[in-house]
Amino acid sequence: MSSDPKLRPIDFLWHGKLEDFNTSLAWSPDGKQLAAGSVSGQVAIYDAVQGRAVHLFEQAHADGCDVLAWRPDGNALATAGRDGTWKLWDATDGKILAEHEAGAMWAEHLAWSSKPIDERGHLLALGAGNTVTLWNEIGQAVGESLKVAKTVSEIAWIIGGTTLAIATSSEVIVRDALDNTDERVFKSRDPILNMAFSPSGKWLMTGNQDCSVHVWNTDNGGEMHMRGYAAKVRQLAWHRGSRWLATGGGETISVWDCSGRGPEGRTPLLLEWHPDQISALHYQPEGDWLASGARDGSLAVWSPTQRQNQISRAKISSGVTRVAWSPDGKLLAATGECGEVQVLAVE
């Protein structure tokens, strides 16, 4: 907890522990459960109120769990890992509902559509190697697999729609999931590490290998480029209103104003306190606070546009790997390099 009287106290509500570096973290849609996965292959589903592991899958994936995603009804959890498989788990009894080959080793990307897609319901997109496949809510394949030219670096559904975005190191492909055709392709001259669409769908941002952020205006195709970061930009976090984008890329958080013509030529808000490189960022789904974590284990909560922009601060016992606000924005979860899972509340 912070001793600074200007900052709000943080309460550590409960603590969980996996065996190794935590790779993934996700709240259930209703906020009642929290799932975490580790490089050892362990996956745990916790009761978010009591802090106990309702299910602990000791080896969900033989060579490590890379990613997990809750089905939108909250009754099942999808996981994928380095054994080249993906699985769908029943969140109530812990049984496997479906298990399939991912199409390549190192299955690293999962994303459920935010709304049902006709009679097929919500679809799960899976990225493994240079292959993208779609699956329905009970784990059955939908349509043909898609091969892209290079390894998939990120996949995401554009919020509120049936459009799937697929990032590789050189481009972002936007496809209609219903007819499986390309709508647009955004080419990048710099190797892409990750991407994030604004909630409005207007802005596409990528964090890049060359310590930069690239921006496309999806309305008119305009491009912008922001360089000068101290490290590769692996963290992108959008505010729910689509105006503010927080980025990592060093020890300082840059928050860009994307209103109107966009961020090019503007000076970002700089949030400085972490003594080590930023490793995780997440805006509240309902609210305006930004959570950040760094490799030294430091955690901070910010209200970036306020004069007193830091709300609170804390520390966990090893480097932060993930931070995630609960759906209602009242609780903050953080995971660490040594397997810890922490849930906190800011008073």
N, C-alpha and C positions, 0 to 999 in steps of 0.2 A: 504493500500500500504506500501511497505517496505521503511524505511529511510536509509538503508544501501547502500552506493554508489556502492558497489561491486555487488549488486543484481539488477536484472531487475525489473522495476515497474510492478505492476499488476493493470489492470483497471477492476473495477466492471462494467460490461456492463448493466445488468439489474437484477431485483430482483422479484421473485414470492413468493407466500405464500399459503401453505395448512394449514389445521386446526390442524394437529398433527404431531407426529414423522414420518419423511419420511422413507419409507421402500424400495423404488425402484426408479430407475433412468435409463433412456435409451435414447440415441439419435436415431432419424430416420436414416436409411442407407444413405440418401443424406445430412444429417446434417442440414436440414431446420426446423426440429421440435424436441422438447425435451419433453419427457413424464416423469411424476413423480407420485408416488402413496404414500398413507399414511395409518397409522394404523387406522385412522377414517373411511377409506373406500373411501375417495376422490381420484380421478385420474384426472390429468390435462394434456392436450396437449398444449404446448406453441409454438408460432411462435418464432424460435430461433433468428431471426434478430430483431424483434420489441419487444420481451419479453412479449407479451400479450397472455393470455390464449385463444386459439382458441376454445377449448372445455374444460368444467369443469364438470365432472361427480360427483355430490355431494355424491352419495352413489353407486359407482360402485360395491362395495361388502359390504354387510350389516355389517360384523364384521371385516372389515379391508382388504386392498389390500396388499398382500405379495409380488407379483412379477408381472412384465410386460415384454413383448418382442415384438418388431416390426417384422411384417412379412417382409421378405427380399425385397419385392418391395416397402416398405414404405407406402403403402396405407391402412394398417390395423394394429391395435394394439391388442395383446392378453393380457388379465389380468387374475389373479386368486387370490382367497382370502380365508378368514376363514369362509365364508358361504358355503364352499364346492362346489363352482361352478367355471367355467372358462368362459370367454366371449371374443368374437372377435368384435372389434369396427371399424367402417369405419372412417378413419382418416380425410376424407373430410367433411362428414355431421354429424358425431358423432353418427350415428345410430348403433344399435347392429346387427351385421351380423349373429352371432351364439351365443347360450348360452346353456351350458350343465353341468350336474353333473360331478364333478371331480373324483368321486370314493371313496372319503373320505373327511372328514372335514380337514381344514387347507391345502389347495392346495398351495404349496410353491415353485414349481419348473416348469419353462417353458423354452424351448429352441427350436428354429427353426433350421432345417438343413441348412448348409451354401450353399448347392447346391441342385438343383431339384433331386428327387429320382424317376427315370423313368417317366411314364406318370402322376404320382400322384403329381408331382411338389415338392415344399418344404414341409416337414413334420414338425409338431409341436409335440414335446414330452412334456408330462405333468406328473409330479410326485406329488402324493397326498397320504399321509399315506404310505402304502407299495404297492401301485398300480402305474403302469406306463401305460399310454395310448398314442396312436398316432392319429393325426388328420391331415386332408389335409388343403389346403389353404383357403377353404371356410367353414371350421369348421365341416367337416364330419369325423366320426370315420374311422380309417384305421386298419384293423386286429383286433385281440383279445387283451384284456388288459393283462398285465403281472403282476403277483403277486410275490414279492420278500419276503425273509424271515423276513426282518426288515424294519423299516421306511426309506424311501428314504431321504438321506441327500444332494444329489446333482445329477443333470443330465447334460450331455454335449455331443454334437456331436463332434467327432474327426475332426479337421479342414480339410475341403476339401473332406470329405468322407461320406459314408452312414452308418458309424458305430456309435452306441450310447453307451455311457458309463453311468452306473448307480452306484452311490455310496450309500452304507448303512453304518451303524456304524462299520461293521466288514469286508467289502469287496467292491471291485469295479468290477462290471460285465460289460464286453465289448461284445456287441451284434451286429450282422448284422441286420439292420432294414428291409432289403428286405426279408430274409427268417426267421427272428425272432429266430435265434439260437445263443447260446453263442459261442463266439470265444475264450475268455480267461476270467479267474477269478483271480483277485489279492486279496489274503487274507491278512488281517491286524490284528496284535496282539493288536493294540491300537485303541480305538474308533475314527472313522473318523468324522470330522466336515465338510470338504469340499475337493474338488479336482480340479486339473488343469492340463490338458495335454499341453505339449509344442506345439507351432505351427507346429513343424516338426513331431510331434507324437511320438518321441523317448522316451520322459520322461513323466512319470505320477507322480505327486506330490500330497500328501494329507496333510492337516493341521489337527492336532489331539488333542483330548481332554486332553492328558497328556503333553501338552506344547511341542510338537515335530513336526517335518516334516518327512514324510516317502517318499522315492523315489524308483520307479521301472524303470529299463531300459527295455522298451518294446521290444527291439531287442533281448536281450539275457536272460531276466528274472531276471537279477541281482537286488539286493535290497540294499538300503542304509538308514540310519536313523540318523537324526540330532536332538539332544536333547539340553536342557539348556535354552529354551525360558522362559521369565518371566511370560507369560500368554498363554492361549489357542491360537493356531494359526488359526485365522479365515480369514486372508487375504493372498491371493496368487496372484501374478501378473507376467505374462511372458512378456519379451521383444519379439518383433516381430521376432527377429533373432534366438530365442530359446536358446541363450547362457546364458542369465541372468534371474534369478528368484528372485523377491522381495517378502519378507515375513514379516508379522507383528508379533504379539506375544509379546507385551510390548511397551515401549516407543521408542525403537530403531528399525529401519528398517534393516534387514539383506538381502544383495543381494548376491546370490550364483552364482558362475561360473560353468555352466553345460556343458562346452565344453569338448570334448574328453571323458575321463573316467567318468566324472560327478563330483558332488560336494563333495563326501565323502573324508574326510581328508583335505579338503581345508578350509581356514579361509575366512569367508564371508566379503564383504565390509560392514561396519557399517555406517549408516546414522543417526546422532544424532542431534536433535534440538527440537523435540516435547516435551513439558513438561508433556504430559499425554499419555495414551495408544493409539496406532495406531488403527484407526477404518475403514480406507479405503485406498486402493492402486489401481493405474491404470497406465499402460504404454501407451504412445501415440501409436495409431494404425499405424501412419506414422511418424516416428521420434524416438528419443532416450530418451525423457524426461519421468520421473516418477513423478506422482502426489500422494501426501499423505495427509490424514486428520486424526485428532485426536479428542478425546472426549472433549477436552477443546475448540474446534472450530478452532484450528490452522490448516492452510493449507500450504503446501510447494510443490515446484517444484524442482526436482533434475536432474542432469546429472551425474549419479552415478560413472561413470568411469573417470570423469574429475577431475583434481586437485582441482579446485574450484567447488565442487560437488553440492552445493545448488545454484539454479538459481534464485528463488524468494520465497517470503513468504507472507502470508496474514492471515486474521482471519474472521470468521463469528460469528454470535451472539449466537450460541449454538453448542453443540457437533456435529461434522461431522458424517453423517451416510453413505454417498456415494460420490464418486468422479468419473467423467467420462469425458474423452477427446472426442471431436467431431471426426467424422470419418477422417477428414483431419488433426487433431491434433492441430488446431489453437485456439480452444476455450476449456475452462475447465468448467464443471458444477459441482456444489457441493450442497448437501442437508444437512439439519440439524435436530436435535432432536425436535425443536420447529416448524417445518414445512417450514422453508425457502428454497427457490430454488434460487441459485445464478449462474450466468454465468459470467466468467472472461476471460480476454485475457492477456497473458504475452507479454510485449513489447520486 
